[in-house]
Amino acid sequence: MTSLQPHIEYLIFDLDGVLIDSSPCHLAAYQKLWDKLGIHGPEYDTIAGKRTVEVVSTITRSLEPTEAEINEWVMFKQKMARREMKHDFKVCSGAVEIINKLHADGWRMSVATGASRASALLALGSMGITACFDFIVTADEVIQGKPDPMVFNEVLRKSAVPAGKTLILEDSQSGVEAAIAAGVRVCTVHTGVRSDADLFMGAYANLNDGLIELGVLQ
């Protein structure tokens, strides 16, 4: 058992892929945008987890859009995603119970996500766990998405907890790279994504297994 206690004081959760699975919602939203623009979009796996503005800017480059057009298309995609999420996102097994238990046990936690603030609040509100987190940092508050560490650096700044006393729960390669770049220990759940970095604490089948193995959940 690789216990982190008593050195960890703060937990940072990615949202999509860790607490929820909204991939079908974002896939459908992007497809509506590509259809609207009359272009062929990329495979969703290649853009999953990236900031919408980065994806839209890259994929529509050949259209030579203005900044105003990019912003309009980003808002359209996000609106479509939220519409889908109202009836079609999946909560990862045990996520609500685990977050509520951690909160009851006195853990300080936040969410750091590449989703928009509106989408993140919709998901967390639907799960009834928004109040369990000190705050959330979303794509709306940073100008670079993962694997840039900006979103995690912003959490560290707001929490005032040192990187060495923090653990990040991720699912993606870009998220792991961002965590390591921020100097924070990180583990993955659900995906088997791994890293050889010293700060990587393991890949686990699910949240419950990982948090128990690392000594966070008793």
Backbone as a chain_set.jsonl record, in Angstrom:
{"seq": "MTSLQPHIEYLIFDLDGVLIDSSPCHLAAYQKLWDKLGIHGPEYDTIAGKRTVEVVSTITRSLEPTEAEINEWVMFKQKMARREMKHDFKVCSGAVEIINKLHADGWRMSVATGASRASALLALGSMGITACFDFIVTADEVIQGKPDPMVFNEVLRKSAVPAGKTLILEDSQSGVEAAIAAGVRVCTVHTGVRSDADLFMGAYANLNDGLIELGVLQ", "coords": {"N": [[0.839, -1.202, 0.0], [0.594, 2.181, -0.907], [0.645, 4.635, 0.961], [-0.433, 7.992, 1.359], [-0.851, 9.488, 3.532], [0.485, 11.112, 6.494], [0.704, 13.268, 4.779], [-0.77, 14.477, 2.76], [-3.012, 17.102, 2.279], [-4.903, 18.193, 0.688], [-7.238, 17.702, -1.957], [-7.592, 17.453, -5.439], [-9.902, 17.208, -7.967], [-10.31, 16.126, -11.266], [-13.024, 16.595, -13.546], [-14.65, 15.461, -15.833], [-14.548, 12.121, -16.71], [-13.507, 11.368, -14.328], [-15.284, 12.042, -12.18], [-17.657, 12.2, -13.603], [-19.07, 10.962, -16.724], [-19.276, 12.547, -19.512], [-18.786, 12.321, -22.134], [-20.377, 11.363, -24.398], [-22.171, 13.492, -24.599], [-20.584, 15.724, -25.247], [-19.464, 14.827, -27.607], [-21.751, 14.691, -29.242], [-22.44, 17.402, -29.235], [-20.223, 18.644, -30.445], [-20.45, 17.45, -32.96], [-22.806, 18.57, -33.892], [-21.93, 21.18, -34.2], [-19.908, 20.891, -36.171], [-21.506, 20.003, -38.282], [-23.115, 22.238, -38.631], [-21.233, 24.032, -39.58], [-20.451, 22.795, -41.844], [-18.214, 21.117, -42.071], [-15.748, 18.486, -41.711], [-15.224, 16.954, -38.732], [-12.685, 16.042, -36.24], [-11.737, 12.779, -34.878], [-13.334, 12.068, -31.817], [-11.832, 11.211, -29.611], [-9.36, 12.385, -29.949], [-9.644, 14.994, -29.215], [-10.861, 15.102, -26.803], [-11.332, 16.422, -23.571], [-9.918, 18.731, -24.038], [-9.815, 22.351, -24.1], [-12.681, 23.988, -25.314], [-12.43, 26.277, -26.93], [-9.831, 26.038, -27.899], [-10.011, 23.724, -29.449], [-11.977, 24.429, -31.368], [-10.769, 26.663, -32.573], [-8.548, 25.476, -33.782], [-9.598, 23.44, -35.488], [-11.209, 24.841, -37.243], [-9.53, 26.43, -38.67], [-8.998, 26.556, -41.425], [-11.171, 27.881, -42.392], [-10.702, 30.464, -41.87], [-11.718, 32.114, -39.69], [-13.098, 34.967, -37.899], [-12.294, 36.406, -34.681], [-14.653, 36.907, -33.348], [-16.406, 35.145, -34.628], [-15.313, 32.671, -33.884], [-15.759, 32.78, -31.11], [-18.549, 32.786, -31.131], [-19.083, 30.237, -32.192], [-17.935, 28.619, -30.249], [-19.607, 29.192, -28.077], [-21.979, 28.172, -29.111], [-21.38, 25.406, -29.302], [-20.973, 24.82, -26.563], [-23.484, 25.418, -25.528], [-25.029, 23.452, -26.813], [-23.855, 21.192, -25.663], [-24.538, 21.479, -22.949], [-27.275, 21.237, -23.178], [-27.497, 18.569, -23.965], [-26.427, 17.395, -21.667], [-28.353, 17.729, -19.757], [-29.934, 15.542, -19.784], [-28.4, 13.329, -20.351], [-25.87, 12.535, -19.164], [-23.456, 10.531, -17.505], [-22.958, 9.54, -14.178], [-19.997, 8.679, -12.598], [-19.384, 5.503, -11.143], [-20.068, 5.343, -7.728], [-19.136, 7.902, -7.229], [-20.585, 10.129, -6.125], [-21.183, 9.265, -3.514], [-18.593, 8.888, -2.519], [-17.444, 11.485, -2.642], [-19.15, 12.836, -0.884], [-18.563, 11.443, 1.486], [-15.831, 12.024, 1.847], [-16.028, 14.773, 2.22], [-17.546, 14.829, 4.58], [-15.674, 13.719, 6.246], [-13.947, 15.762, 6.536], [-12.158, 16.547, 4.557], [-10.501, 18.886, 2.474], [-11.311, 20.047, -0.736], [-11.245, 20.512, -4.322], [-12.368, 21.208, -7.698], [-10.865, 20.851, -10.843], [-11.131, 21.584, -14.09], [-11.419, 21.116, -17.659], [-13.783, 21.843, -18.705], [-16.464, 24.209, -19.388], [-17.514, 26.778, -17.065], [-20.292, 26.891, -16.719], [-21.138, 24.36, -17.642], [-19.773, 22.684, -15.863], [-20.883, 23.441, -13.388], [-23.513, 22.709, -13.852], [-23.295, 19.894, -13.995], [-22.172, 19.203, -11.437], [-24.105, 20.309, -9.79], [-26.337, 18.774, -10.489], [-25.554, 16.392, -9.401], [-25.557, 17.028, -6.779], [-23.384, 17.833, -5.217], [-21.951, 20.165, -5.18], [-21.435, 21.922, -3.023], [-19.574, 20.549, -1.575], [-17.062, 21.173, -2.371], [-14.329, 23.467, -2.138], [-14.02, 25.334, -4.159], [-14.341, 25.694, -7.751], [-12.271, 25.418, -10.615], [-12.314, 26.326, -13.922], [-12.35, 26.033, -17.563], [-12.99, 28.588, -18.211], [-11.566, 30.252, -16.594], [-8.887, 30.138, -17.182], [-6.236, 30.501, -19.617], [-4.87, 28.615, -20.957], [-5.212, 25.21, -21.661], [-5.032, 21.853, -20.222], [-2.317, 19.903, -21.484], [-0.951, 21.989, -20.209], [-0.058, 23.366, -17.059], [-1.671, 25.34, -15.973], [-4.372, 25.378, -14.981], [-4.217, 23.81, -12.677], [-2.255, 25.167, -11.263], [-3.665, 27.463, -10.687], [-5.571, 26.48, -8.907], [-3.878, 25.749, -6.788], [-2.945, 28.271, -6.083], [-5.316, 29.538, -5.213], [-6.141, 27.872, -3.14], [-4.069, 27.979, -1.372], [-2.554, 25.898, -0.467], [0.386, 23.991, -0.309], [1.995, 22.52, -3.2], [3.217, 20.082, -2.63], [1.623, 18.975, -0.7], [-0.656, 18.139, -1.832], [-2.97, 16.18, -3.766], [-3.824, 15.038, -6.977], [-6.574, 13.822, -8.804], [-6.966, 12.181, -11.731], [-7.741, 11.301, -15.194], [-6.73, 11.328, -17.729], [-3.982, 11.446, -20.136], [-3.065, 14.021, -20.74], [-3.943, 15.374, -18.495], [-2.444, 14.155, -16.466], [0.127, 14.945, -17.243], [-0.127, 17.702, -16.911], [-0.518, 17.871, -14.139], [1.925, 16.879, -13.157], [3.645, 18.787, -14.206], [2.863, 20.889, -12.638], [3.947, 20.162, -10.3], [2.683, 18.383, -8.589], [1.54, 15.479, -6.88], [-0.057, 12.741, -8.525], [-2.704, 10.554, -9.487], [-4.36, 8.133, -11.583], [-7.682, 7.211, -12.634], [-9.984, 4.769, -13.869], [-9.005, 4.632, -16.546], [-6.444, 3.545, -16.932], [-4.236, 5.002, -17.654], [-0.82, 5.836, -17.422], [2.324, 6.919, -15.919], [5.874, 7.384, -15.869], [6.928, 9.157, -14.143], [8.183, 10.425, -11.008], [6.256, 11.621, -9.443], [3.946, 10.336, -10.048], [1.387, 8.351, -8.786], [0.046, 6.001, -9.278], [-2.203, 3.865, -11.206], [-5.606, 3.288, -11.143], [-8.528, 1.188, -10.937], [-10.898, 2.421, -10.241], [-12.321, 5.251, -8.44], [-12.795, 4.611, -5.719], [-11.093, 2.379, -5.197], [-8.573, 3.539, -5.68], [-8.41, 5.679, -3.802], [-8.625, 4.329, -1.398], [-6.367, 2.642, -1.512], [-4.367, 4.547, -1.467], [-4.629, 5.543, 1.018], [-6.392, 7.576, 1.628], [-9.185, 7.267, 1.79], [-10.83, 5.545, 4.374]], "CA": [[0.0, 0.0, 0.0], [1.353, 3.421, -1.01], [-0.156, 5.618, 1.682], [-0.015, 9.388, 1.277], [-1.085, 10.124, 4.817], [-0.357, 12.288, 6.749], [1.304, 14.367, 4.032], [-1.721, 15.116, 1.855], [-4.032, 17.915, 2.94], [-5.842, 18.763, -0.275], [-7.544, 16.841, -3.096], [-8.103, 18.122, -6.635], [-10.545, 16.25, -8.862], [-10.79, 16.416, -12.605], [-14.464, 16.32, -13.578], [-15.06, 14.475, -16.831], [-13.693, 10.948, -16.708], [-13.207, 11.026, -12.934], [-16.549, 12.086, -11.447], [-18.751, 11.959, -14.55], [-18.715, 10.669, -18.109], [-20.143, 13.326, -20.391], [-18.237, 12.231, -23.488], [-21.41, 11.337, -25.438], [-22.772, 14.824, -24.713], [-19.661, 16.602, -25.968], [-19.373, 14.293, -28.966], [-22.944, 15.131, -29.964], [-22.389, 18.859, -29.376], [-19.241, 18.957, -31.487], [-20.965, 17.03, -34.259], [-23.77, 19.597, -34.309], [-21.163, 22.341, -34.665], [-19.276, 20.576, -37.464], [-22.583, 19.978, -39.279], [-23.519, 23.633, -38.837], [-20.188, 24.701, -40.35], [-20.221, 22.054, -43.072], [-16.858, 20.583, -42.104], [-15.566, 17.16, -41.114], [-14.483, 17.093, -37.489], [-11.75, 14.969, -35.892], [-12.207, 11.758, -33.948], [-13.519, 12.722, -30.52], [-10.756, 10.837, -28.689], [-8.197, 13.255, -30.137], [-9.918, 16.335, -28.681], [-11.512, 14.971, -25.496], [-10.659, 17.055, -22.447], [-9.297, 20.001, -24.41], [-10.694, 23.512, -24.033], [-13.466, 24.12, -26.54], [-11.898, 27.341, -27.786], [-8.641, 25.524, -28.566], [-10.46, 22.78, -30.474], [-12.67, 25.152, -32.438], [-9.787, 27.494, -33.28], [-7.682, 24.616, -34.59], [-10.322, 22.69, -36.517], [-11.823, 25.759, -38.22], [-8.501, 27.349, -39.179], [-9.101, 26.697, -42.883], [-12.278, 28.798, -42.682], [-10.194, 31.803, -41.571], [-12.765, 32.828, -38.942], [-12.749, 36.082, -37.031], [-12.382, 36.068, -33.26], [-16.074, 36.928, -32.994], [-17.01, 33.905, -35.121], [-14.849, 31.584, -33.016], [-16.495, 32.886, -29.848], [-19.934, 32.373, -31.4], [-19.104, 28.785, -32.368], [-17.661, 28.035, -28.932], [-20.834, 29.315, -27.289], [-22.943, 27.234, -29.689], [-21.02, 24.048, -28.874], [-21.207, 24.688, -25.125], [-24.932, 25.391, -25.335], [-25.487, 22.127, -27.224], [-23.377, 20.22, -24.675], [-25.37, 21.601, -21.739], [-28.592, 20.689, -23.506], [-27.352, 17.115, -23.908], [-26.114, 16.98, -20.301], [-29.545, 17.782, -18.916], [-30.608, 14.24, -19.742], [-27.604, 12.234, -20.898], [-24.505, 12.304, -18.708], [-23.365, 9.422, -16.56], [-22.146, 9.739, -12.978], [-19.113, 7.531, -12.39], [-19.826, 4.657, -10.037], [-19.627, 5.661, -6.38], [-18.55, 9.239, -7.12], [-21.34, 10.986, -5.204], [-20.99, 8.754, -2.153], [-17.202, 9.122, -2.123], [-17.248, 12.914, -2.387], [-19.867, 13.168, 0.351], [-17.828, 10.883, 2.624], [-14.62, 12.822, 2.026], [-16.462, 16.056, 2.783], [-17.931, 14.578, 5.971], [-14.445, 13.422, 6.982], [-13.194, 17.0, 6.708], [-11.194, 16.808, 3.495], [-10.654, 20.049, 1.601], [-11.282, 19.558, -2.112], [-11.706, 21.388, -5.39], [-12.46, 20.611, -9.029], [-10.118, 21.556, -11.888], [-11.67, 20.952, -15.284], [-11.369, 21.793, -18.946], [-15.15, 22.199, -19.09], [-16.876, 25.572, -19.069], [-18.081, 26.894, -15.719], [-21.715, 26.557, -16.758], [-21.275, 22.906, -17.762], [-19.3, 22.074, -14.618], [-21.878, 23.687, -12.345], [-24.679, 21.889, -14.179], [-23.007, 18.512, -13.611], [-22.016, 19.09, -9.985], [-25.404, 20.595, -9.189], [-27.2, 17.608, -10.701], [-25.084, 15.358, -8.484], [-25.794, 17.499, -5.419], [-22.131, 17.843, -4.454], [-21.233, 21.428, -5.39], [-21.02, 22.505, -1.745], [-18.483, 19.769, -0.984], [-15.79, 21.686, -2.866], [-13.994, 24.848, -1.8], [-14.273, 26.113, -5.372], [-13.981, 24.984, -8.97], [-11.559, 26.197, -11.628], [-12.763, 25.802, -15.208], [-11.716, 26.598, -18.758], [-13.301, 30.015, -18.287], [-10.654, 31.022, -15.745], [-7.498, 29.992, -17.623], [-6.084, 30.727, -21.055], [-4.242, 27.425, -21.519], [-5.749, 23.971, -21.119], [-4.1, 20.747, -20.003], [-1.328, 19.582, -20.452], [-0.401, 23.136, -19.489], [-0.456, 23.239, -15.653], [-2.302, 26.574, -15.508], [-5.584, 25.156, -14.189], [-3.806, 23.31, -11.365], [-1.565, 26.264, -10.582], [-4.689, 28.372, -10.176], [-6.117, 25.846, -7.705], [-2.877, 25.881, -5.727], [-2.935, 29.676, -5.663], [-6.54, 29.855, -4.479], [-6.248, 27.055, -1.93], [-2.927, 28.309, -0.508], [-1.961, 24.651, 0.013], [1.564, 23.685, -1.134], [1.877, 21.416, -4.16], [3.668, 18.851, -2.003], [0.596, 18.458, 0.212], [-1.857, 18.035, -2.66], [-3.098, 15.032, -4.664], [-4.748, 15.244, -8.089], [-7.227, 12.638, -9.362], [-7.109, 12.43, -13.163], [-8.003, 10.128, -16.022], [-6.132, 11.472, -19.056], [-2.55, 11.698, -20.249], [-2.823, 15.462, -20.651], [-4.142, 15.754, -17.102], [-1.271, 13.693, -15.716], [1.245, 15.818, -17.6], [-0.371, 19.003, -16.285], [-0.296, 17.719, -12.702], [3.364, 16.736, -12.928], [4.237, 20.097, -14.489], [2.537, 21.749, -11.5], [4.681, 19.66, -9.145], [1.71, 17.76, -7.689], [1.342, 14.044, -7.042], [-1.256, 12.476, -9.313], [-3.038, 9.182, -9.851], [-5.44, 8.068, -12.564], [-8.748, 6.238, -12.417], [-10.865, 4.357, -14.966], [-8.439, 4.562, -17.898], [-5.168, 2.845, -16.999], [-3.158, 5.905, -18.069], [0.296, 5.761, -16.481], [3.494, 7.752, -16.151], [7.076, 6.948, -15.156], [7.385, 10.257, -13.291], [8.186, 10.146, -9.573], [5.036, 12.153, -8.837], [2.796, 9.502, -10.404], [1.119, 7.479, -7.65], [-0.594, 4.749, -9.659], [-3.42, 3.84, -12.025], [-6.573, 2.472, -10.413], [-9.738, 0.855, -11.684], [-11.954, 3.375, -9.916], [-12.004, 6.186, -7.362], [-12.792, 3.945, -4.424], [-9.87, 1.588, -5.067], [-7.419, 4.421, -5.608], [-8.378, 6.448, -2.564], [-8.338, 3.39, -0.306], [-4.974, 2.214, -1.641], [-3.495, 5.664, -1.117], [-4.831, 5.887, 2.419], [-7.264, 8.741, 1.788], [-10.435, 6.706, 2.31], [-10.629, 4.485, 5.365]], "C": [[0.871, 1.249, 0.0], [0.558, 4.532, -0.346], [0.435, 7.013, 1.56], [-0.133, 10.092, 2.619], [0.191, 10.094, 5.651], [0.033, 13.49, 5.901], [0.326, 15.109, 3.121], [-2.799, 15.847, 2.649], [-5.143, 18.335, 1.986], [-5.996, 17.833, -1.472], [-8.114, 17.682, -4.239], [-8.645, 17.057, -7.58], [-10.751, 16.856, -10.247], [-12.276, 16.051, -12.609], [-14.797, 15.19, -14.547], [-14.054, 13.331, -16.898], [-13.31, 10.492, -15.319], [-14.493, 10.973, -12.111], [-17.748, 11.8, -12.345], [-18.182, 11.48, -15.879], [-19.709, 11.403, -18.997], [-19.655, 13.285, -21.834], [-19.314, 12.169, -24.571], [-22.056, 12.704, -25.666], [-21.887, 15.753, -25.533], [-19.467, 16.136, -27.41], [-20.544, 14.784, -29.804], [-22.912, 16.635, -30.222], [-21.394, 19.274, -30.453], [-19.776, 18.591, -32.866], [-21.991, 18.027, -34.789], [-23.042, 20.833, -34.838], [-20.534, 22.065, -36.021], [-20.325, 20.558, -38.573], [-23.017, 21.399, -39.636], [-22.524, 24.357, -39.75], [-19.885, 23.993, -41.672], [-18.81, 21.516, -43.206], [-16.825, 19.21, -41.446], [-14.69, 17.312, -39.879], [-13.572, 15.916, -37.217], [-12.424, 13.889, -35.056], [-12.267, 12.371, -32.549], [-12.379, 12.423, -29.551], [-9.557, 11.772, -28.788], [-8.409, 14.653, -29.558], [-10.555, 16.293, -27.297], [-10.675, 15.626, -24.407], [-10.002, 18.379, -22.763], [-10.313, 21.133, -24.314], [-11.385, 23.698, -25.376], [-12.882, 25.162, -27.48], [-10.649, 26.877, -28.529], [-9.034, 24.592, -29.711], [-11.065, 23.524, -31.658], [-11.687, 25.993, -33.249], [-8.938, 26.662, -34.228], [-8.429, 23.996, -35.763], [-10.904, 23.605, -37.595], [-10.811, 26.699, -38.869], [-8.635, 27.593, -40.679], [-10.229, 27.643, -43.294], [-11.882, 30.257, -42.462], [-11.226, 32.641, -40.808], [-12.216, 34.033, -38.189], [-12.834, 35.614, -35.58], [-13.837, 36.011, -32.81], [-16.765, 35.642, -33.443], [-16.591, 32.718, -34.261], [-15.61, 31.602, -31.697], [-17.942, 32.433, -30.008], [-20.031, 30.858, -31.506], [-18.828, 28.06, -31.057], [-18.924, 28.061, -28.077], [-21.91, 28.356, -27.793], [-22.653, 25.815, -29.213], [-21.325, 23.846, -27.396], [-22.704, 24.638, -24.806], [-25.495, 24.023, -25.698], [-25.072, 21.064, -26.207], [-24.226, 20.271, -23.409], [-26.766, 21.043, -21.978], [-28.563, 19.164, -23.428], [-27.191, 16.635, -22.468], [-27.33, 17.006, -19.381], [-30.239, 16.428, -18.824], [-29.704, 13.074, -20.114], [-26.152, 12.223, -20.44], [-24.521, 11.282, -17.579], [-22.48, 9.812, -15.383], [-21.294, 8.492, -12.777], [-19.495, 6.803, -11.103], [-19.207, 5.082, -8.706], [-19.162, 7.085, -6.169], [-19.266, 10.11, -6.093], [-21.107, 10.558, -3.762], [-19.578, 9.046, -1.646], [-16.963, 10.588, -1.794], [-17.952, 13.327, -1.098], [-19.136, 12.639, 1.584], [-16.559, 11.683, 2.9], [-14.949, 14.166, 2.673], [-16.816, 15.899, 4.261], [-16.712, 14.304, 6.845], [-13.539, 14.642, 7.131], [-12.156, 17.299, 5.647], [-11.529, 18.103, 2.763], [-10.435, 19.588, 0.165], [-11.688, 20.663, -3.079], [-11.787, 20.588, -6.678], [-11.676, 21.484, -9.996], [-10.441, 20.881, -13.21], [-11.478, 21.794, -16.533], [-12.742, 22.168, -19.461], [-15.413, 23.672, -18.796], [-17.47, 25.597, -17.666], [-19.555, 26.483, -15.71], [-21.925, 25.048, -16.818], [-20.856, 22.206, -16.473], [-20.323, 22.245, -13.502], [-23.148, 22.882, -12.588], [-24.469, 20.456, -13.708], [-22.942, 18.352, -12.1], [-23.331, 19.355, -9.268], [-26.361, 19.429, -9.329], [-26.835, 16.472, -9.757], [-25.301, 15.744, -7.022], [-24.539, 17.609, -4.577], [-21.355, 19.152, -4.587], [-20.653, 21.97, -4.091], [-19.887, 21.736, -1.072], [-17.11, 20.331, -1.347], [-15.579, 23.135, -2.443], [-14.339, 25.782, -2.951], [-14.004, 25.213, -6.564], [-13.231, 25.954, -9.881], [-11.848, 25.536, -12.971], [-11.982, 26.435, -16.358], [-11.95, 28.099, -18.868], [-12.305, 30.875, -17.518], [-9.191, 30.931, -16.172], [-7.423, 30.188, -19.134], [-5.374, 29.571, -21.745], [-4.836, 26.191, -20.852], [-4.657, 22.949, -20.855], [-3.59, 20.257, -21.362], [-0.601, 20.767, -19.833], [-0.896, 23.069, -18.043], [-1.276, 24.405, -15.114], [-3.511, 26.327, -14.61], [-5.234, 24.654, -12.789], [-3.048, 24.376, -10.578], [-2.557, 27.253, -9.985], [-5.349, 27.795, -8.923], [-5.15, 25.999, -6.538], [-2.839, 27.307, -5.189], [-4.143, 29.986, -4.782], [-6.64, 29.09, -3.162], [-5.188, 27.416, -0.898], [-2.337, 27.065, 0.151], [-0.766, 24.325, -0.879], [1.331, 22.494, -2.058], [2.232, 20.082, -3.52], [2.675, 18.237, -1.041], [-0.737, 18.252, -0.506], [-1.807, 16.764, -3.505], [-4.141, 15.352, -5.72], [-5.268, 13.899, -8.572], [-7.564, 12.933, -10.819], [-7.491, 11.152, -13.9], [-7.216, 10.157, -17.326], [-4.63, 11.712, -19.008], [-2.248, 13.184, -20.11], [-3.0, 15.958, -19.225], [-2.973, 15.351, -16.229], [-0.078, 14.604, -15.99], [1.098, 17.193, -16.951], [-0.091, 18.949, -14.788], [1.197, 17.667, -12.386], [4.078, 18.065, -13.177], [3.975, 21.085, -13.361], [3.251, 21.301, -10.227], [3.812, 18.962, -8.125], [1.645, 16.258, -7.948], [-0.014, 13.776, -7.693], [-1.449, 10.977, -9.474], [-4.16, 9.232, -10.878], [-6.455, 7.005, -12.162], [-9.466, 5.979, -13.74], [-10.177, 4.08, -16.298], [-7.157, 3.759, -18.021], [-4.015, 3.702, -17.479], [-2.082, 5.935, -16.994], [1.401, 6.744, -16.854], [4.661, 7.186, -15.353], [7.591, 8.013, -14.195], [7.282, 9.887, -11.812], [6.896, 10.599, -8.899], [3.801, 11.316, -9.158], [2.602, 8.414, -9.356], [0.377, 6.194, -8.004], [-1.833, 4.941, -10.509], [-4.384, 2.846, -11.388], [-7.854, 2.285, -11.221], [-10.846, 1.864, -11.451], [-11.519, 4.252, -8.75], [-11.861, 5.489, -6.021], [-11.491, 3.172, -4.204], [-8.653, 2.485, -4.879], [-7.309, 5.136, -4.278], [-8.151, 5.56, -1.345], [-6.867, 2.986, -0.335], [-4.009, 3.31, -1.199], [-3.718, 6.176, 0.302], [-5.689, 7.104, 2.665], [-8.612, 8.317, 2.365], [-10.116, 5.575, 3.275], [-11.721, 3.426, 5.222]], "O": [[1.786, 1.366, 0.815], [-0.131, 5.292, -1.027], [1.65, 7.195, 1.647], [0.425, 11.172, 2.811], [0.944, 9.126, 5.539], [-0.277, 14.624, 6.267], [0.579, 16.256, 2.751], [-3.412, 15.291, 3.56], [-6.203, 18.782, 2.422], [-5.023, 17.247, -1.946], [-9.0, 18.511, -4.034], [-7.936, 16.121, -7.948], [-11.292, 17.952, -10.385], [-12.729, 15.281, -11.762], [-15.18, 14.097, -14.13], [-12.862, 13.548, -17.116], [-12.842, 9.368, -15.136], [-14.762, 9.984, -11.429], [-18.74, 11.224, -11.898], [-16.981, 11.576, -16.131], [-20.832, 10.946, -19.209], [-20.055, 14.109, -22.658], [-19.186, 12.861, -25.581], [-22.441, 13.036, -26.787], [-22.369, 16.479, -26.402], [-19.324, 16.952, -28.32], [-20.363, 15.237, -30.934], [-23.307, 17.094, -31.293], [-21.682, 20.146, -31.273], [-19.58, 19.332, -33.83], [-22.041, 18.296, -35.99], [-23.483, 21.455, -35.805], [-20.61, 22.898, -36.923], [-20.07, 21.04, -39.677], [-23.256, 21.713, -40.802], [-22.909, 25.181, -40.58], [-19.157, 24.518, -42.514], [-18.263, 21.458, -44.307], [-17.745, 18.823, -40.725], [-13.544, 17.75, -39.975], [-13.671, 14.891, -37.891], [-13.547, 14.067, -34.585], [-11.363, 13.102, -32.145], [-11.999, 13.283, -28.756], [-8.817, 11.936, -27.818], [-7.452, 15.416, -29.424], [-10.766, 17.339, -26.682], [-9.465, 15.414, -24.326], [-9.569, 19.085, -21.853], [-11.517, 20.909, -24.431], [-10.764, 23.582, -26.433], [-12.843, 24.954, -28.693], [-10.429, 27.278, -29.672], [-8.467, 24.659, -30.801], [-10.707, 23.275, -32.809], [-11.767, 26.029, -34.476], [-8.642, 27.088, -35.344], [-7.95, 24.024, -36.897], [-11.072, 23.182, -38.739], [-11.193, 27.656, -39.542], [-8.413, 28.708, -41.151], [-10.24, 28.147, -44.417], [-12.625, 31.172, -42.818], [-11.567, 33.745, -41.23], [-11.026, 34.106, -37.884], [-13.383, 34.551, -35.294], [-14.21, 35.17, -31.991], [-17.612, 35.108, -32.726], [-17.412, 31.857, -33.943], [-16.056, 30.559, -31.22], [-18.494, 31.775, -29.126], [-20.961, 30.257, -30.967], [-19.416, 27.014, -30.784], [-19.267, 27.07, -27.432], [-22.666, 27.793, -27.001], [-23.557, 25.104, -28.775], [-21.875, 22.813, -27.014], [-23.131, 23.9, -23.918], [-26.34, 23.488, -24.98], [-25.839, 20.145, -25.918], [-24.591, 19.232, -22.86], [-27.367, 20.447, -21.084], [-29.482, 18.542, -22.895], [-27.742, 15.603, -22.086], [-27.324, 16.364, -18.331], [-31.029, 16.186, -17.911], [-30.173, 11.939, -20.191], [-25.268, 11.928, -21.244], [-25.478, 11.19, -16.81], [-21.388, 10.348, -15.567], [-21.811, 7.375, -12.785], [-19.878, 7.421, -10.11], [-17.986, 5.169, -8.574], [-18.822, 7.457, -5.046], [-18.616, 10.763, -5.277], [-20.863, 11.394, -2.892], [-19.391, 9.407, -0.484], [-16.346, 10.902, -0.775], [-17.398, 14.092, -0.308], [-19.092, 13.311, 2.614], [-16.248, 11.984, 4.053], [-14.234, 14.633, 3.56], [-16.438, 16.725, 5.091], [-16.709, 14.616, 8.035], [-12.49, 14.569, 7.772], [-11.35, 18.214, 5.816], [-12.692, 18.382, 2.471], [-9.502, 18.839, -0.123], [-12.376, 21.615, -2.711], [-11.338, 19.444, -6.747], [-11.802, 22.708, -9.978], [-10.066, 19.729, -13.428], [-11.388, 23.02, -16.471], [-12.861, 22.749, -20.54], [-14.67, 24.304, -18.044], [-17.879, 24.562, -17.14], [-20.006, 25.802, -14.789], [-22.79, 24.514, -16.125], [-21.502, 21.252, -16.039], [-20.6, 21.305, -12.758], [-23.788, 22.424, -11.641], [-25.358, 19.866, -13.093], [-23.586, 17.465, -11.541], [-23.642, 18.712, -8.265], [-27.113, 19.122, -8.404], [-27.694, 15.685, -9.359], [-25.236, 14.894, -6.133], [-24.605, 17.493, -3.353], [-20.208, 19.231, -4.146], [-19.51, 22.426, -4.061], [-19.303, 22.22, -0.103], [-16.112, 20.003, -0.705], [-16.521, 23.926, -2.395], [-14.876, 26.871, -2.75], [-13.5, 24.101, -6.41], [-13.521, 27.151, -9.912], [-11.651, 24.332, -13.134], [-11.085, 27.252, -16.154], [-11.196, 28.801, -19.541], [-12.204, 32.079, -17.754], [-8.338, 31.588, -15.576], [-8.424, 30.056, -19.839], [-5.282, 29.54, -22.972], [-4.949, 26.131, -19.628], [-3.499, 23.154, -21.22], [-4.371, 20.201, -22.312], [0.288, 20.569, -19.006], [-2.061, 22.74, -17.822], [-1.551, 24.458, -13.916], [-3.664, 26.993, -13.586], [-5.888, 25.034, -11.817], [-3.19, 24.469, -9.359], [-2.323, 27.813, -8.914], [-5.651, 28.531, -7.984], [-5.558, 26.341, -5.428], [-2.717, 27.521, -3.983], [-4.011, 30.619, -3.734], [-7.169, 29.611, -2.179], [-5.374, 27.194, 0.299], [-1.697, 27.157, 1.199], [-0.893, 24.379, -2.102], [0.57, 21.581, -1.738], [1.617, 19.061, -3.83], [2.857, 17.1, -0.607], [-1.797, 18.198, 0.118], [-0.731, 16.324, -3.911], [-5.213, 15.871, -5.408], [-4.502, 12.949, -8.731], [-8.355, 13.831, -11.107], [-7.556, 10.072, -13.314], [-7.049, 9.119, -17.966], [-4.08, 12.123, -17.986], [-1.287, 13.565, -19.441], [-2.288, 16.862, -18.789], [-2.554, 16.108, -15.353], [0.641, 14.987, -15.068], [2.081, 17.778, -16.496], [0.504, 19.872, -14.231], [1.669, 18.328, -11.462], [5.003, 18.425, -12.449], [4.76, 22.009, -13.144], [3.173, 21.971, -9.198], [4.138, 18.936, -6.938], [1.69, 15.818, -9.096], [-0.988, 14.487, -7.446], [-0.482, 10.223, -9.582], [-4.831, 10.254, -11.024], [-6.141, 6.045, -11.459], [-9.543, 6.85, -14.607], [-10.731, 3.346, -17.116], [-6.813, 3.328, -19.122], [-2.917, 3.187, -17.693], [-2.382, 6.045, -15.805], [1.413, 7.316, -17.943], [4.469, 6.585, -14.296], [8.586, 7.793, -13.505], [6.399, 9.126, -11.416], [6.487, 10.021, -7.892], [2.728, 11.555, -8.605], [3.521, 7.649, -9.065], [0.106, 5.378, -7.123], [-2.433, 6.015, -10.537], [-4.022, 1.699, -11.125], [-8.208, 3.107, -12.066], [-11.643, 2.139, -12.348], [-10.472, 4.02, -8.146], [-10.917, 5.749, -5.275], [-10.861, 3.293, -3.153], [-7.805, 2.225, -4.026], [-6.229, 5.193, -3.69], [-7.549, 5.996, -0.363], [-6.199, 2.988, 0.698], [-2.957, 3.026, -0.625], [-3.07, 7.129, 0.734], [-5.723, 7.623, 3.78], [-9.116, 8.928, 3.307], [-9.237, 4.752, 3.018], [-11.732, 2.446, 5.966]]}, "num_chains": 1, "name": "protein.A"}
